[in-house]
Amino acid sequence: LNFLVYYYFNLQLQRYQDGFRGNIRKEIESDKIRREHIGFLEERRSLFLDQRERRRKEGLEVY
């Protein structure tokens, strides 16, 4: 009987640890995606500002 309790406990512990690792992996993935997205937005913003600067120099937009 003791053996069964021990086995069951180990099984649950293993499952819990696997779930924990899975969650950590998911968080790392989503963090990577978020960072890529932020980089993309910053890139677009700098392109937009460059364009605006260029138009301002050409006298097309006045600020």
N, CA, C and O atoms as a Maestro MAE file, in Angstrom:
{
 s_m_m2io_version
 :::
 2.0.0
}

f_m_ct {
 s_m_title
 :::
 protein
 m_atom[252] {
  # First column is atom index #
  i_m_mmod_type
  r_m_x_coord
  r_m_y_coord
  r_m_z_coord
  i_m_residue_number
  s_m_chain_name
  s_m_pdb_residue_name
  s_m_pdb_atom_name
  i_m_atomic_number
  :::
  1 25 0.846 -1.204 0.000 1 A "LEU " " N  " 7
  2 3 0.000 0.000 0.000 1 A "LEU " " CA " 6
  3 2 0.878 1.250 0.000 1 A "LEU " " C  " 6
  4 15 0.620 2.188 -0.754 1 A "LEU " " O  " 8
  5 25 1.898 1.267 0.829 2 A "ASN " " N  " 7
  6 3 2.787 2.421 0.864 2 A "ASN " " CA " 6
  7 2 3.381 2.710 -0.506 2 A "ASN " " C  " 6
  8 15 3.520 3.862 -0.916 2 A "ASN " " O  " 8
  9 25 3.723 1.649 -1.192 3 A "PHE " " N  " 7
  10 3 4.336 1.804 -2.500 3 A "PHE " " CA " 6
  11 2 3.399 2.538 -3.459 3 A "PHE " " C  " 6
  12 15 3.824 3.403 -4.224 3 A "PHE " " O  " 8
  13 25 2.101 2.171 -3.400 4 A "LEU " " N  " 7
  14 3 1.127 2.803 -4.290 4 A "LEU " " CA " 6
  15 2 0.999 4.298 -3.992 4 A "LEU " " C  " 6
  16 15 0.953 5.113 -4.913 4 A "LEU " " O  " 8
  17 25 0.942 4.654 -2.722 5 A "VAL " " N  " 7
  18 3 0.830 6.063 -2.334 5 A "VAL " " CA " 6
  19 2 2.054 6.834 -2.832 5 A "VAL " " C  " 6
  20 15 1.933 7.929 -3.382 5 A "VAL " " O  " 8
  21 25 3.224 6.245 -2.630 6 A "TYR " " N  " 7
  22 3 4.477 6.866 -3.064 6 A "TYR " " CA " 6
  23 2 4.486 7.064 -4.571 6 A "TYR " " C  " 6
  24 15 4.877 8.121 -5.065 6 A "TYR " " O  " 8
  25 25 4.046 6.021 -5.312 7 A "TYR " " N  " 7
  26 3 4.037 6.067 -6.778 7 A "TYR " " CA " 6
  27 2 3.103 7.175 -7.262 7 A "TYR " " C  " 6
  28 15 3.449 7.959 -8.146 7 A "TYR " " O  " 8
  29 25 1.895 7.222 -6.655 8 A "TYR " " N  " 7
  30 3 0.898 8.223 -7.040 8 A "TYR " " CA " 6
  31 2 1.434 9.630 -6.779 8 A "TYR " " C  " 6
  32 15 1.296 10.523 -7.615 8 A "TYR " " O  " 8
  33 25 2.044 9.816 -5.616 9 A "PHE " " N  " 7
  34 3 2.587 11.129 -5.260 9 A "PHE " " CA " 6
  35 2 3.647 11.563 -6.269 9 A "PHE " " C  " 6
  36 15 3.651 12.707 -6.725 9 A "PHE " " O  " 8
  37 25 4.551 10.636 -6.616 10 A "ASN " " N  " 7
  38 3 5.589 10.943 -7.601 10 A "ASN " " CA " 6
  39 2 4.988 11.304 -8.948 10 A "ASN " " C  " 6
  40 15 5.469 12.213 -9.625 10 A "ASN " " O  " 8
  41 25 3.945 10.600 -9.335 11 A "LEU " " N  " 7
  42 3 3.276 10.867 -10.607 11 A "LEU " " CA " 6
  43 2 2.727 12.296 -10.622 11 A "LEU " " C  " 6
  44 15 2.917 13.036 -11.587 11 A "LEU " " O  " 8
  45 25 2.043 12.671 -9.534 12 A "GLN " " N  " 7
  46 3 1.462 14.015 -9.444 12 A "GLN " " CA " 6
  47 2 2.562 15.078 -9.474 12 A "GLN " " C  " 6
  48 15 2.433 16.104 -10.142 12 A "GLN " " O  " 8
  49 25 3.636 14.816 -8.745 13 A "LEU " " N  " 7
  50 3 4.755 15.755 -8.688 13 A "LEU " " CA " 6
  51 2 5.346 15.951 -10.086 13 A "LEU " " C  " 6
  52 15 5.625 17.073 -10.509 13 A "LEU " " O  " 8
  53 25 5.529 14.831 -10.790 14 A "GLN " " N  " 7
  54 3 6.083 14.892 -12.145 14 A "GLN " " CA " 6
  55 2 5.174 15.719 -13.049 14 A "GLN " " C  " 6
  56 15 5.640 16.558 -13.820 14 A "GLN " " O  " 8
  57 25 3.871 15.469 -12.943 15 A "ARG " " N  " 7
  58 3 2.897 16.183 -13.758 15 A "ARG " " CA " 6
  59 2 2.968 17.682 -13.462 15 A "ARG " " C  " 6
  60 15 2.958 18.511 -14.371 15 A "ARG " " O  " 8
  61 25 3.039 18.006 -12.179 16 A "TYR " " N  " 7
  62 3 3.094 19.408 -11.753 16 A "TYR " " CA " 6
  63 2 4.349 20.086 -12.311 16 A "TYR " " C  " 6
  64 15 4.281 21.201 -12.829 16 A "TYR " " O  " 8
  65 25 5.506 19.397 -12.202 17 A "GLN " " N  " 7
  66 3 6.758 19.969 -12.707 17 A "GLN " " CA " 6
  67 2 6.701 20.164 -14.214 17 A "GLN " " C  " 6
  68 15 7.162 21.183 -14.728 17 A "GLN " " O  " 8
  69 25 6.136 19.188 -14.926 18 A "ASP " " N  " 7
  70 3 6.013 19.316 -16.379 18 A "ASP " " CA " 6
  71 2 5.136 20.511 -16.730 18 A "ASP " " C  " 6
  72 15 5.454 21.275 -17.641 18 A "ASP " " O  " 8
  73 25 4.031 20.669 -16.004 19 A "GLY " " N  " 7
  74 3 3.144 21.803 -16.244 19 A "GLY " " CA " 6
  75 2 3.867 23.110 -16.002 19 A "GLY " " C  " 6
  76 15 3.724 24.065 -16.766 19 A "GLY " " O  " 8
  77 25 4.637 23.145 -14.943 20 A "PHE " " N  " 7
  78 3 5.395 24.352 -14.602 20 A "PHE " " CA " 6
  79 2 6.380 24.697 -15.708 20 A "PHE " " C  " 6
  80 15 6.478 25.848 -16.135 20 A "PHE " " O  " 8
  81 25 7.119 23.668 -16.170 21 A "ARG " " N  " 7
  82 3 8.074 23.892 -17.274 21 A "ARG " " CA " 6
  83 2 7.349 24.376 -18.516 21 A "ARG " " C  " 6
  84 15 7.829 25.267 -19.218 21 A "ARG " " O  " 8
  85 25 6.186 23.784 -18.786 22 A "GLY " " N  " 7
  86 3 5.394 24.188 -19.952 22 A "GLY " " CA " 6
  87 2 5.014 25.651 -19.865 22 A "GLY " " C  " 6
  88 15 5.102 26.384 -20.850 22 A "GLY " " O  " 8
  89 25 4.587 26.079 -18.671 23 A "ASN " " N  " 7
  90 3 4.200 27.477 -18.484 23 A "ASN " " CA " 6
  91 2 5.384 28.406 -18.702 23 A "ASN " " C  " 6
  92 15 5.258 29.450 -19.342 23 A "ASN " " O  " 8
  93 25 6.536 28.016 -18.165 24 A "ILE " " N  " 7
  94 3 7.726 28.847 -18.340 24 A "ILE " " CA " 6
  95 2 8.053 28.962 -19.827 24 A "ILE " " C  " 6
  96 15 8.375 30.044 -20.318 24 A "ILE " " O  " 8
  97 25 7.967 27.837 -20.536 25 A "ARG " " N  " 7
  98 3 8.260 27.852 -21.972 25 A "ARG " " CA " 6
  99 2 7.293 28.787 -22.691 25 A "ARG " " C  " 6
  100 15 7.702 29.563 -23.554 25 A "ARG " " O  " 8
  101 25 6.004 28.713 -22.334 26 A "LYS " " N  " 7
  102 3 4.996 29.576 -22.964 26 A "LYS " " CA " 6
  103 2 5.314 31.041 -22.705 26 A "LYS " " C  " 6
  104 15 5.223 31.874 -23.607 26 A "LYS " " O  " 8
  105 25 5.691 31.353 -21.456 27 A "GLU " " N  " 7
  106 3 6.001 32.745 -21.119 27 A "GLU " " CA " 6
  107 2 7.183 33.251 -21.923 27 A "GLU " " C  " 6
  108 15 7.176 34.382 -22.409 27 A "GLU " " O  " 8
  109 25 8.211 32.400 -22.062 28 A "ILE " " N  " 7
  110 3 9.390 32.799 -22.836 28 A "ILE " " CA " 6
  111 2 8.985 33.065 -24.286 28 A "ILE " " C  " 6
  112 15 9.408 34.054 -24.885 28 A "ILE " " O  " 8
  113 25 8.166 32.179 -24.841 29 A "GLU " " N  " 7
  114 3 7.716 32.354 -26.223 29 A "GLU " " CA " 6
  115 2 6.961 33.673 -26.385 29 A "GLU " " C  " 6
  116 15 7.258 34.458 -27.286 29 A "GLU " " O  " 8
  117 25 5.985 33.913 -25.509 30 A "SER " " N  " 7
  118 3 5.176 35.120 -25.655 30 A "SER " " CA " 6
  119 2 6.032 36.366 -25.447 30 A "SER " " C  " 6
  120 15 5.799 37.400 -26.074 30 A "SER " " O  " 8
  121 25 7.024 36.261 -24.563 31 A "ASP " " N  " 7
  122 3 7.919 37.398 -24.341 31 A "ASP " " CA " 6
  123 2 8.726 37.690 -25.601 31 A "ASP " " C  " 6
  124 15 8.933 38.848 -25.965 31 A "ASP " " O  " 8
  125 25 9.182 36.620 -26.266 32 A "LYS " " N  " 7
  126 3 9.947 36.789 -27.504 32 A "LYS " " CA " 6
  127 2 9.070 37.468 -28.558 32 A "LYS " " C  " 6
  128 15 9.502 38.402 -29.232 32 A "LYS " " O  " 8
  129 25 7.838 36.985 -28.688 33 A "ILE " " N  " 7
  130 3 6.912 37.548 -29.671 33 A "ILE " " CA " 6
  131 2 6.654 39.017 -29.351 33 A "ILE " " C  " 6
  132 15 6.631 39.858 -30.250 33 A "ILE " " O  " 8
  133 25 6.456 39.333 -28.041 34 A "ARG " " N  " 7
  134 3 6.180 40.714 -27.642 34 A "ARG " " CA " 6
  135 2 7.362 41.607 -27.998 34 A "ARG " " C  " 6
  136 15 7.184 42.717 -28.497 34 A "ARG " " O  " 8
  137 25 8.590 41.106 -27.734 35 A "ARG " " N  " 7
  138 3 9.774 41.909 -28.034 35 A "ARG " " CA " 6
  139 2 9.916 42.153 -29.534 35 A "ARG " " C  " 6
  140 15 10.270 43.251 -29.965 35 A "ARG " " O  " 8
  141 25 9.628 41.092 -30.341 36 A "GLU " " N  " 7
  142 3 9.692 41.251 -31.799 36 A "GLU " " CA " 6
  143 2 8.675 42.298 -32.240 36 A "GLU " " C  " 6
  144 15 8.975 43.136 -33.091 36 A "GLU " " O  " 8
  145 25 7.475 42.252 -31.666 37 A "HIS " " N  " 7
  146 3 6.419 43.184 -32.050 37 A "HIS " " CA " 6
  147 2 6.814 44.609 -31.685 37 A "HIS " " C  " 6
  148 15 6.611 45.534 -32.471 37 A "HIS " " O  " 8
  149 25 7.383 44.787 -30.486 38 A "ILE " " N  " 7
  150 3 7.818 46.119 -30.064 38 A "ILE " " CA " 6
  151 2 8.909 46.633 -30.997 38 A "ILE " " C  " 6
  152 15 8.908 47.804 -31.375 38 A "ILE " " O  " 8
  153 25 9.842 45.750 -31.369 39 A "GLY " " N  " 7
  154 3 10.890 46.136 -32.316 39 A "GLY " " CA " 6
  155 2 10.291 46.576 -33.640 39 A "GLY " " C  " 6
  156 15 10.725 47.559 -34.239 39 A "GLY " " O  " 8
  157 25 9.275 45.823 -34.091 40 A "PHE " " N  " 7
  158 3 8.600 46.146 -35.349 40 A "PHE " " CA " 6
  159 2 7.940 47.520 -35.265 40 A "PHE " " C  " 6
  160 15 8.043 48.321 -36.193 40 A "PHE " " O  " 8
  161 25 7.260 47.790 -34.146 41 A "LEU " " N  " 7
  162 3 6.594 49.085 -33.976 41 A "LEU " " CA " 6
  163 2 7.605 50.221 -33.951 41 A "LEU " " C  " 6
  164 15 7.382 51.268 -34.558 41 A "LEU " " O  " 8
  165 25 8.728 50.016 -33.245 42 A "GLU " " N  " 7
  166 3 9.751 51.059 -33.186 42 A "GLU " " CA " 6
  167 2 10.326 51.324 -34.570 42 A "GLU " " C  " 6
  168 15 10.593 52.469 -34.936 42 A "GLU " " O  " 8
  169 25 10.515 50.250 -35.333 43 A "GLU " " N  " 7
  170 3 11.027 50.392 -36.693 43 A "GLU " " CA " 6
  171 2 10.063 51.231 -37.530 43 A "GLU " " C  " 6
  172 15 10.475 52.160 -38.224 43 A "GLU " " O  " 8
  173 25 8.773 50.893 -37.455 44 A "ARG " " N  " 7
  174 3 7.766 51.635 -38.220 44 A "ARG " " CA " 6
  175 2 7.744 53.085 -37.796 44 A "ARG " " C  " 6
  176 15 7.625 53.978 -38.635 44 A "ARG " " O  " 8
  177 25 7.860 53.332 -36.491 45 A "ARG " " N  " 7
  178 3 7.811 54.696 -35.981 45 A "ARG " " CA " 6
  179 2 9.004 55.508 -36.507 45 A "ARG " " C  " 6
  180 15 8.853 56.663 -36.907 45 A "ARG " " O  " 8
  181 25 10.198 54.882 -36.501 46 A "SER " " N  " 7
  182 3 11.371 55.610 -36.971 46 A "SER " " CA " 6
  183 2 11.254 55.874 -38.473 46 A "SER " " C  " 6
  184 15 11.661 56.933 -38.951 46 A "SER " " O  " 8
  185 25 10.694 54.908 -39.225 47 A "LEU " " N  " 7
  186 3 10.475 55.132 -40.657 47 A "LEU " " CA " 6
  187 2 9.521 56.299 -40.861 47 A "LEU " " C  " 6
  188 15 9.754 57.164 -41.706 47 A "LEU " " O  " 8
  189 25 8.444 56.316 -40.077 48 A "PHE " " N  " 7
  190 3 7.458 57.388 -40.183 48 A "PHE " " CA " 6
  191 2 8.095 58.737 -39.873 48 A "PHE " " C  " 6
  192 15 7.849 59.718 -40.574 48 A "PHE " " O  " 8
  193 25 8.922 58.789 -38.810 49 A "LEU " " N  " 7
  194 3 9.561 60.049 -38.438 49 A "LEU " " CA " 6
  195 2 10.555 60.493 -39.511 49 A "LEU " " C  " 6
  196 15 10.664 61.683 -39.806 49 A "LEU " " O  " 8
  197 25 11.279 59.530 -40.094 50 A "ASP " " N  " 7
  198 3 12.207 59.865 -41.187 50 A "ASP " " CA " 6
  199 2 11.449 60.468 -42.359 50 A "ASP " " C  " 6
  200 15 11.857 61.481 -42.927 50 A "ASP " " O  " 8
  201 25 10.325 59.819 -42.714 51 A "GLN " " N  " 7
  202 3 9.504 60.329 -43.821 51 A "GLN " " CA " 6
  203 2 9.029 61.747 -43.527 51 A "GLN " " C  " 6
  204 15 9.092 62.625 -44.387 51 A "GLN " " O  " 8
  205 25 8.554 61.957 -42.306 52 A "ARG " " N  " 7
  206 3 8.042 63.266 -41.921 52 A "ARG " " CA " 6
  207 2 9.144 64.316 -42.020 52 A "ARG " " C  " 6
  208 15 8.927 65.427 -42.503 52 A "ARG " " O  " 8
  209 25 10.332 63.937 -41.550 53 A "GLU " " N  " 7
  210 3 11.478 64.845 -41.594 53 A "GLU " " CA " 6
  211 2 11.813 65.197 -43.044 53 A "GLU " " C  " 6
  212 15 12.062 66.354 -43.383 53 A "GLU " " O  " 8
  213 25 11.811 64.155 -43.892 54 A "ARG " " N  " 7
  214 3 12.120 64.382 -45.304 54 A "ARG " " CA " 6
  215 2 11.097 65.321 -45.931 54 A "ARG " " C  " 6
  216 15 11.465 66.250 -46.650 54 A "ARG " " O  " 8
  217 25 9.793 65.080 -45.659 55 A "ARG " " N  " 7
  218 3 8.748 65.943 -46.215 55 A "ARG " " CA " 6
  219 2 8.887 67.365 -45.706 55 A "ARG " " C  " 6
  220 15 8.656 68.325 -46.441 55 A "ARG " " O  " 8
  221 25 9.266 67.495 -44.437 56 A "ARG " " N  " 7
  222 3 9.421 68.831 -43.854 56 A "ARG " " CA " 6
  223 2 10.547 69.591 -44.569 56 A "ARG " " C  " 6
  224 15 10.435 70.786 -44.844 56 A "ARG " " O  " 8
  225 25 11.631 68.867 -44.860 57 A "LYS " " N  " 7
  226 3 12.758 69.489 -45.557 57 A "LYS " " CA " 6
  227 2 12.361 69.914 -46.969 57 A "LYS " " C  " 6
  228 15 12.822 70.935 -47.480 57 A "LYS " " O  " 8
  229 25 11.491 69.105 -47.592 58 A "GLU " " N  " 7
  230 3 11.056 69.438 -48.950 58 A "GLU " " CA " 6
  231 2 9.975 70.511 -48.946 58 A "GLU " " C  " 6
  232 15 9.578 71.007 -50.000 58 A "GLU " " O  " 8
  233 25 9.500 70.867 -47.749 59 A "GLY " " N  " 7
  234 3 8.492 71.915 -47.647 59 A "GLY " " CA " 6
  235 2 7.087 71.432 -47.912 59 A "GLY " " C  " 6
  236 15 6.191 72.236 -48.172 59 A "GLY " " O  " 8
  237 25 6.878 70.108 -47.849 60 A "LEU " " N  " 7
  238 3 5.539 69.579 -48.099 60 A "LEU " " CA " 6
  239 2 4.676 69.622 -46.844 60 A "LEU " " C  " 6
  240 15 3.455 69.760 -46.921 60 A "LEU " " O  " 8
  241 25 5.332 69.501 -45.677 61 A "GLU " " N  " 7
  242 3 4.578 69.564 -44.422 61 A "GLU " " CA " 6
  243 2 5.179 70.629 -43.541 61 A "GLU " " C  " 6
  244 15 6.399 70.753 -43.439 61 A "GLU " " O  " 8
  245 25 4.323 71.393 -42.908 62 A "VAL " " N  " 7
  246 3 4.800 72.460 -42.028 62 A "VAL " " CA " 6
  247 2 4.355 72.148 -40.604 62 A "VAL " " C  " 6
  248 15 3.197 71.809 -40.359 62 A "VAL " " O  " 8
  249 25 5.304 72.269 -39.665 63 A "TYR " " N  " 7
  250 3 4.971 72.020 -38.257 63 A "TYR " " CA " 6
  251 2 5.215 73.276 -37.447 63 A "TYR " " C  " 6
  252 15 4.996 73.282 -36.236 63 A "TYR " " O  " 8
  :::
 }
 m_bond[251] {
  # First column is bond index #
  i_m_from
  i_m_to
  i_m_order
  :::
  1 1 2 1
  2 2 3 1
  3 3 4 2
  4 3 5 1
  5 5 6 1
  6 6 7 1
  7 7 8 2
  8 7 9 1
  9 9 10 1
  10 10 11 1
  11 11 12 2
  12 11 13 1
  13 13 14 1
  14 14 15 1
  15 15 16 2
  16 15 17 1
  17 17 18 1
  18 18 19 1
  19 19 20 2
  20 19 21 1
  21 21 22 1
  22 22 23 1
  23 23 24 2
  24 23 25 1
  25 25 26 1
  26 26 27 1
  27 27 28 2
  28 27 29 1
  29 29 30 1
  30 30 31 1
  31 31 32 2
  32 31 33 1
  33 33 34 1
  34 34 35 1
  35 35 36 2
  36 35 37 1
  37 37 38 1
  38 38 39 1
  39 39 40 2
  40 39 41 1
  41 41 42 1
  42 42 43 1
  43 43 44 2
  44 43 45 1
  45 45 46 1
  46 46 47 1
  47 47 48 2
  48 47 49 1
  49 49 50 1
  50 50 51 1
  51 51 52 2
  52 51 53 1
  53 53 54 1
  54 54 55 1
  55 55 56 2
  56 55 57 1
  57 57 58 1
  58 58 59 1
  59 59 60 2
  60 59 61 1
  61 61 62 1
  62 62 63 1
  63 63 64 2
  64 63 65 1
  65 65 66 1
  66 66 67 1
  67 67 68 2
  68 67 69 1
  69 69 70 1
  70 70 71 1
  71 71 72 2
  72 71 73 1
  73 73 74 1
  74 74 75 1
  75 75 76 2
  76 75 77 1
  77 77 78 1
  78 78 79 1
  79 79 80 2
  80 79 81 1
  81 81 82 1
  82 82 83 1
  83 83 84 2
  84 83 85 1
  85 85 86 1
  86 86 87 1
  87 87 88 2
  88 87 89 1
  89 89 90 1
  90 90 91 1
  91 91 92 2
  92 91 93 1
  93 93 94 1
  94 94 95 1
  95 95 96 2
  96 95 97 1
  97 97 98 1
  98 98 99 1
  99 99 100 2
  100 99 101 1
  101 101 102 1
  102 102 103 1
  103 103 104 2
  104 103 105 1
  105 105 106 1
  106 106 107 1
  107 107 108 2
  108 107 109 1
  109 109 110 1
  110 110 111 1
  111 111 112 2
  112 111 113 1
  113 113 114 1
  114 114 115 1
  115 115 116 2
  116 115 117 1
  117 117 118 1
  118 118 119 1
  119 119 120 2
  120 119 121 1
  121 121 122 1
  122 122 123 1
  123 123 124 2
  124 123 125 1
  125 125 126 1
  126 126 127 1
  127 127 128 2
  128 127 129 1
  129 129 130 1
  130 130 131 1
  131 131 132 2
  132 131 133 1
  133 133 134 1
  134 134 135 1
  135 135 136 2
  136 135 137 1
  137 137 138 1
  138 138 139 1
  139 139 140 2
  140 139 141 1
  141 141 142 1
  142 142 143 1
  143 143 144 2
  144 143 145 1
  145 145 146 1
  146 146 147 1
  147 147 148 2
  148 147 149 1
  149 149 150 1
  150 150 151 1
  151 151 152 2
  152 151 153 1
  153 153 154 1
  154 154 155 1
  155 155 156 2
  156 155 157 1
  157 157 158 1
  158 158 159 1
  159 159 160 2
  160 159 161 1
  161 161 162 1
  162 162 163 1
  163 163 164 2
  164 163 165 1
  165 165 166 1
  166 166 167 1
  167 167 168 2
  168 167 169 1
  169 169 170 1
  170 170 171 1
  171 171 172 2
  172 171 173 1
  173 173 174 1
  174 174 175 1
  175 175 176 2
  176 175 177 1
  177 177 178 1
  178 178 179 1
  179 179 180 2
  180 179 181 1
  181 181 182 1
  182 182 183 1
  183 183 184 2
  184 183 185 1
  185 185 186 1
  186 186 187 1
  187 187 188 2
  188 187 189 1
  189 189 190 1
  190 190 191 1
  191 191 192 2
  192 191 193 1
  193 193 194 1
  194 194 195 1
  195 195 196 2
  196 195 197 1
  197 197 198 1
  198 198 199 1
  199 199 200 2
  200 199 201 1
  201 201 202 1
  202 202 203 1
  203 203 204 2
  204 203 205 1
  205 205 206 1
  206 206 207 1
  207 207 208 2
  208 207 209 1
  209 209 210 1
  210 210 211 1
  211 211 212 2
  212 211 213 1
  213 213 214 1
  214 214 215 1
  215 215 216 2
  216 215 217 1
  217 217 218 1
  218 218 219 1
  219 219 220 2
  220 219 221 1
  221 221 222 1
  222 222 223 1
  223 223 224 2
  224 223 225 1
  225 225 226 1
  226 226 227 1
  227 227 228 2
  228 227 229 1
  229 229 230 1
  230 230 231 1
  231 231 232 2
  232 231 233 1
  233 233 234 1
  234 234 235 1
  235 235 236 2
  236 235 237 1
  237 237 238 1
  238 238 239 1
  239 239 240 2
  240 239 241 1
  241 241 242 1
  242 242 243 1
  243 243 244 2
  244 243 245 1
  245 245 246 1
  246 246 247 1
  247 247 248 2
  248 247 249 1
  249 249 250 1
  250 250 251 1
  251 251 252 2
  :::
 }
}
